[in-house]
Amino acid sequence: MPTPPPALNALAATAVRVLSNRIVRIGFVAVAAGLCVWAVAREWGEIKQAVARLDAPVLIAALAVVIASLVVSMVLWRLLLAGLGSPLPYRVAARVLYVGQLGKYIPGAVWPVVAQMEMGSDYGVPRRRSVTGFALLMLFTFTGALLVAAGALPFAAGAGPEAFRWAFALTPVVLVLIHPRILNPLLDRLLRLARRPPLESPLRFGLVVRSLATGMAQWLIYGVHIWLLGVALGADPVSLAPLAIGGFTLAWCVGYLGVITPAGLGVREVALVAVLLPELGRADAIVVALASRTLITLADLILAAAGALSLHTMRPTELRTRPHVPLQK
């Protein structure tokens, strides 16, 4: 049986060992939040110009839409984790996911999953199950984004999206991958490669359908914030809609594939500007891309802070470590 390279195993083991220390975990959150804030401060000159062209009510409404989309993402993650056998209260799930997700602002794709793995273990979620849940979250989020983009962009006028139609070829591939007959053996294979026990019970078709629907809903909501920003800058509301929804989701997919940069920084913005050009001038498209990045960063900080503060308002029964629950056959 093939095994992961020793260096990869050593790196993962070191990351888990480091983040299992409470002081280091507090430092991790502080560093991640600092880098998140620094990402805004570094572009503050251009961001300030963008904000000056957008009214406060529009920015507040767009921020609320982004937060709503991130809440749906948490619902998706909680649904998948419960399907794997580790149901969590909503406030616990929010704390683990949102605080852990700050790790995406640290270069290297390993930090969010390691953070969620260690924080989830405080509530009885086995570490290997956290890893599986994170992988499934990314898979269903990515699949939902591709489906929304493929459904929306054909209705967009102009030739902007044509440069990205190569990405549509991934849609049938990921749809095949998430079918239970393919997904369950694939997960078991990956777990064996990682020298971990297989799934307690296969994922069911109903869970897959609900997860895919939730993932698509996330992106339908997400695209509204691009639509609000574009309309505020003078774009036609009707013709902008498919570009705003499909274009943002496709730009996120492109940014997600650029794993070297933290949170797809720069990659997503370039792709989004290219997609929005048929409806917005280059300057306005750049303003929308920068404003979107800022709002998403602020939403990440707000939800992470709310998740961390919720620890002090939880009932003792919510704070108690929860034993894992195997998935019933």
Stockholm file with secondary structure:
# STOCKHOLM 1.0

chainA/1-329         MPTPPPALNALAATAVRVLSNRIVRIGFVAVAAGLCVWAVAREWGEIKQAVARLDAPVLIAALAVVIASLVVSMVLWRLLLAGLGSPLPYRVAARVLYVGQLGKYIPGAVWPVVAQMEMGSDYGVPRRRSVTGFALLMLFTFTGALLVAAGALPFAAGAGPEAFRWAFALTPVVLVLIHPRILNPLLDRLLRLARRPPLESPLRFGLVVRSLATGMAQWLIYGVHIWLLGVALGADPVSLAPLAIGGFTLAWCVGYLGVITPAGLGVREVALVAVLLPELGRADAIVVALASRTLITLADLILAAAGALSLHTMRPTELRTRPHVPLQK
#=GR chainA/1-329 SS CCCCCHHHHHHHHHHHHHHTSHHHHHHHHHHHHHHHHHHHHHTHHHHHHHHHTSCHHHHHHHHHHHHHHHHHHHHHHHHHHHHHTCCCCHHHHHHHHHHHHGGGGSSSTHHHHHHHHHHHHTTTCCHHHHHHHHHHHHHHHHHHHHHHHHHHGGGCCSSGGGGGGGGGGHHHHHHHHTSHHHHHHHHHHHHHHTTCCCCSSCCCHHHHHHHHHHHHHHHHHHHHHHHHHHHHTTCCHHHHHHIIIIIHHHHHHHHHHCTTSGGGTTHHHHHHHHHHTTTSCHHHHHHHHHHHHHHHHHHHHHHHHHHHHGGGGSCHHHHSCCCCCCCCC
#=GC SS_cons         CCCCCHHHHHHHHHHHHHHTSHHHHHHHHHHHHHHHHHHHHHTHHHHHHHHHTSCHHHHHHHHHHHHHHHHHHHHHHHHHHHHHTCCCCHHHHHHHHHHHHGGGGSSSTHHHHHHHHHHHHTTTCCHHHHHHHHHHHHHHHHHHHHHHHHHHGGGCCSSGGGGGGGGGGHHHHHHHHTSHHHHHHHHHHHHHHTTCCCCSSCCCHHHHHHHHHHHHHHHHHHHHHHHHHHHHTTCCHHHHHHIIIIIHHHHHHHHHHCTTSGGGTTHHHHHHHHHHTTTSCHHHHHHHHHHHHHHHHHHHHHHHHHHHHGGGGSCHHHHSCCCCCCCCC
//
